[in-house]
Amino acid sequence: MFKDSVRTPEQALAYITDCNLATVCDMAMTKRRKVGEFRRQKAIAQTAIDWMDEMHIDYSTTRAKDVVKFGTVEKWAESFMPERKGE
């Protein structure tokens, strides 16, 4: 989803959630990350996805669709962590 295509509150939540998940992904791929900030970003992303589920908001064009396959943002983020890859 692109910022210019946002027209509704639902699309806005989907867009912001996708942006937050991009941040989580970037942080996960970094070997040296601020643990507290990483935890905070993951919690924000999980809350956003939970809200999208509760409100039946389509997230099929966002990273949230991949997160749901893993079950949680925590598990999804672990798949990008260098120290976890290849285990």
N, C-alpha and C positions, 0 to 999 in steps of 0.2 A: 504494500500500500504506500502511496506517495502522499506527501503533505498536501499537495495541490488538489488531490482527489477527495479530501475530507469535506463532507457536506452535512453530516449529522452528528449528534452527540455520541452515538454508537460507534461511528467511524473514528471519531476523535479518540475515544477510549482505546479502540483497537490500534490506532496509530501510535499513541503514547506508550501503550503496552509493548508494541513491537520495538520502539526506540529503547525502552528500558531493558528489554531482553537482549538487544544488541550490546548494551553496556555490560550486562551480566556476562555475555559471551566473551567480550573483549577482556574483562577482568579475569574470567576463568582461565583464559589462555596465557595469562601473565604469571610467571613463576613467583614474582614478588608483588604481592597485592596487599592492600590494607584490609586486614581480615574483617574489621568492624564495618567498613564501608561495603565490602563484598556481601556480608551478611545482610546489611540494610537493603541493598539493591535487589537481592534475591527475595527478600520479604515483600518489598514493594511489588515486584513482578508477580509473585504468587498471589498476593491480594488482588491485583488487577485481573489475573486469569480467573480467580475464584468469582469475582464480580461479573466477569464476562459470561461465565457459566450460569450463574444465578439469574442474570438478566437475558440469557439466551442471545447473546451478541455473537455474530459470526466472526470467528478469528481464523478462518481458512486461508486468508491471504497474509497471515502473520506468522512469526516464529512460534506463537502460542500453540499452533497445531502440532508442532514437533514436541513441545514441552509436554503436552497432554499424553503423547505416546509413552513418555518416560514416567509419567505419573505426577512428578513434582518438578518445580524449578530447580531444587537442590540436585536431584538426580540428573536432570538435563545438563546443568552446569558442570557437573562432575565429568561428563563425557568430553568436555573441552579442556580439562585441566591436564597440563603436560605431565604431571606426576602420576596421572591415572591412565593416560593413553597407553594402549598395548598391554594392559593388565589382563 
